[in-house]
Amino acid sequence: MAHSHNHGQEPTNYNRAFIISVALNTGFVVIEAIYAPGLTVALADQPTTIGAKGLISQHTAAPNTLPQLTSVTQPLNLQVQSQVVTEQHNLTQLSYSVKASDLQFDTTSVSAQDLHNLSYFPATNKVSEAVTQQPNQPENPSQPNRPENSPPDKSQYNLFNPTPRELLRSFNSGRPSKTDTPFTVDAGHFQLEADFVTYTRDVNNSDGTDTKAFQIFIPNIRVGLLNNVDFQIQLQTYNNVRTKFQDSTEEEQSGYGDTTVGLRINFWGNEGGKTAFGMVTSIKFPTNQDNLGNNAIEGGLTFPFALQLSERWNLGMQTGFALNRNNADSGYNVGFVNSVIVGYSITEKLGTFFELFTDITTEAGSELVATFDTGVTYLLAENLQLDAGVNIGLTQAADDFNPFVGFTVRF
């Protein structure tokens, strides 16, 4: 359609322009009053909802300043979508999330005059924090509705449906202390805890014998069955024991030792918290060679407890009961095992511990076994820890000296 330019009609055109301008001003005010609480706005191509206290409702300039918006000739990356969000809960249907503090106007292509015109708005450069936030998307698709900072639900995982790597718990080893751990291995994963080598010397005892013993590679293999249950089997791969009696005669025994199996159950604390509590069962089978054991089936039940004292200090305690074969006859006795341990993290990778351990049985004539144990641990990699330490006998019935070196690795 052609436009004629008739200078004689200019007053009439100005009157029309003035009327249109007033109409537009009125329209802006009406639209703002009606739709400002629910307008969907795209800022830098990231849609969000501006609430009643957001950018639009913050405009308080006089009506005659509203037409200044029409003088902006460069794109501001600000678009009003055709969709009007009328209900707050509908926001959850959107598949994105953006922080209000990150929403900025793109003014790189706006002229100085246009920026001056925009100065009538009190929220020119930054969207108000009243902008409604979209809910963050879950980090793991397998946990679609998990609240922020809450532990993941891993009850569906088992030996044949392993826990995903990204949901594994922090690395935790059951060694090198005698106090056991209440934490289990994640379902479907394996953990190998082993002595490279141990040495035991016992001279100070009631029967006057001198005993020296070596053990090489004594693994404890743990398998995660459920999220809070793991199975373990300990193999005494190689033992060498040399005994010198009071009459100066000597005896040497060597070979494979006994095999111990058991379950570990965590009652609470597996996924975090200040405390953790569990139960460990064990059954020993007489698989030894060369009379390296008492050739009897024995068992036990222990209850380990862990307490986080601070970021660096931890406390562990354990009480347990054991069914043991008597030394003097074929009967059985009940043993009571107790220990307390204090751990300290020197750095994120290097740690140390101090432990007091006791063991006494109901067998007639039995003596208290008590040791002081200490050592260091070093996290060489995310799933690999090295350790070394020594157990020192405090009573005559305990071994005098027992140093060891070992490791733990998780698969």
NORWO-V771924 format. One record per backbone hydrogen bond with DSSP energy under -0.5 kcal/mol. NH is the residue of the N-H (numbers start at 1). CO is the residue of the C=O. E is the energy in kcal/mol with one decimal. If there is no record, write none. Layout:
NH/CO/E
NH/CO/E
This chain:
6/4/-0.7
7/5/-0.7
9/6/-1.6
10/7/-1.2
13/9/-2.0
14/10/-2.6
15/11/-2.2
16/12/-2.4
17/13/-2.8
18/14/-2.5
19/15/-2.3
20/16/-2.7
21/17/-2.6
22/18/-2.4
23/19/-2.3
24/20/-2.7
25/21/-2.5
26/22/-2.7
27/23/-2.4
28/24/-2.7
29/25/-2.2
30/26/-2.4
31/27/-2.9
32/28/-2.7
33/29/-2.4
34/30/-2.1
35/31/-3.0
36/31/-0.5
36/32/-1.6
38/35/-1.8
39/35/-0.7
39/36/-0.8
40/83/-0.8
41/39/-0.7
41/48/-2.6
42/79/-2.3
43/41/-0.7
43/46/-1.1
44/42/-0.5
44/77/-1.3
46/43/-1.8
48/41/-2.6
49/132/-0.6
50/39/-1.6
50/48/-0.5
51/49/-0.7
54/51/-2.0
58/54/-1.1
59/56/-1.5
65/62/-2.2
66/63/-1.4
68/65/-1.6
69/66/-1.9
70/67/-1.4
71/68/-1.4
72/69/-1.6
73/71/-0.6
79/42/-1.4
79/77/-0.5
81/40/-2.2
81/79/-0.7
85/38/-2.0
85/83/-0.5
86/84/-0.7
90/87/-1.2
91/88/-1.9
92/89/-1.2
93/90/-1.8
94/91/-1.8
102/99/-1.1
103/100/-1.4
104/102/-0.7
105/125/-1.0
106/76/-0.8
107/105/-1.1
110/107/-1.4
115/111/-2.2
116/112/-2.1
117/113/-2.1
118/114/-2.0
119/115/-0.7
119/116/-0.8
120/117/-1.2
121/118/-2.3
124/121/-0.7
127/103/-1.4
131/128/-1.9
132/49/-1.4
134/98/-0.5
143/140/-2.3
146/143/-0.9
150/147/-1.6
154/152/-0.8
157/154/-1.4
158/161/-1.5
159/225/-1.5
161/158/-0.9
163/187/-2.6
167/164/-1.8
168/165/-1.6
188/224/-2.7
189/186/-1.9
191/222/-2.5
192/409/-2.9
193/191/-0.6
193/220/-2.3
194/407/-2.5
195/218/-1.3
196/405/-2.7
197/405/-1.5
198/215/-2.1
199/403/-2.1
200/213/-2.4
201/401/-2.5
202/211/-2.2
205/203/-1.7
208/205/-0.8
210/244/-2.5
211/202/-2.5
211/209/-0.5
212/242/-2.5
213/200/-2.3
214/240/-2.7
215/198/-1.9
216/238/-1.9
217/196/-2.0
218/195/-1.2
219/217/-0.7
219/235/-0.6
220/193/-3.0
221/219/-0.5
221/233/-2.7
222/191/-3.1
222/220/-0.6
223/231/-3.2
224/189/-2.8
225/223/-0.7
225/229/-1.9
226/229/-2.0
227/157/-0.6
229/226/-0.8
230/264/-2.2
231/223/-2.9
232/262/-2.6
233/221/-1.9
234/260/-3.4
235/219/-2.4
236/258/-1.0
237/217/-0.7
237/235/-1.4
238/216/-0.8
239/255/-2.1
240/214/-2.4
241/253/-3.1
242/212/-3.1
243/251/-3.0
244/210/-2.6
245/243/-0.5
245/249/-2.9
248/245/-1.8
251/243/-2.3
253/241/-2.7
255/239/-2.0
257/236/-2.8
259/285/-1.9
260/234/-1.9
261/283/-2.3
262/232/-2.0
264/230/-2.7
265/279/-2.9
266/228/-2.5
267/265/-0.5
267/277/-2.6
268/277/-1.4
272/269/-1.1
276/306/-1.9
277/268/-2.0
278/304/-2.0
279/265/-2.5
280/302/-2.6
281/263/-2.9
282/300/-1.9
283/261/-2.7
284/298/-3.7
285/259/-3.5
287/285/-1.7
289/256/-2.7
292/289/-1.1
298/284/-1.4
299/323/-1.4
300/282/-2.3
301/321/-2.9
302/280/-2.5
303/319/-2.7
305/317/-3.0
306/276/-2.6
307/315/-3.0
308/274/-3.1
309/307/-0.8
309/313/-1.4
310/313/-2.0
314/343/-2.3
315/307/-3.1
316/341/-2.9
317/305/-2.6
318/339/-2.2
319/303/-1.2
320/337/-2.5
321/301/-2.9
322/335/-2.1
323/299/-3.1
324/322/-0.7
324/333/-2.6
326/331/-3.5
333/324/-2.8
335/322/-3.1
336/360/-3.2
337/320/-2.1
337/335/-0.5
338/358/-2.1
339/318/-2.1
340/356/-1.9
341/316/-3.0
342/354/-2.6
343/314/-2.7
344/352/-2.7
345/312/-2.1
346/344/-0.8
346/350/-1.4
347/350/-2.2
351/377/-2.4
352/344/-2.4
353/375/-1.6
354/342/-2.1
355/373/-2.8
356/340/-2.5
357/371/-2.4
358/338/-2.8
359/369/-2.2
360/336/-1.6
362/334/-1.5
366/363/-2.0
369/359/-2.8
370/368/-0.6
371/357/-2.2
372/392/-2.8
373/355/-2.5
373/371/-0.5
374/390/-2.1
375/353/-1.2
376/388/-2.7
377/351/-2.5
378/386/-2.9
379/349/-2.2
380/378/-1.2
380/384/-1.1
381/384/-1.9
384/381/-1.3
385/408/-3.0
386/378/-2.9
387/406/-2.3
388/376/-1.9
389/404/-2.0
390/374/-2.6
391/402/-1.8
392/372/-3.0
393/400/-1.3
394/370/-3.2
395/370/-1.0
397/368/-0.6
398/395/-1.0
400/201/-0.8
401/201/-1.9
402/391/-1.6
403/199/-0.6
404/389/-2.2
405/197/-1.8
406/387/-2.4
407/194/-2.3
408/385/-2.6
409/192/-2.3
410/383/-2.2
411/190/-3.4
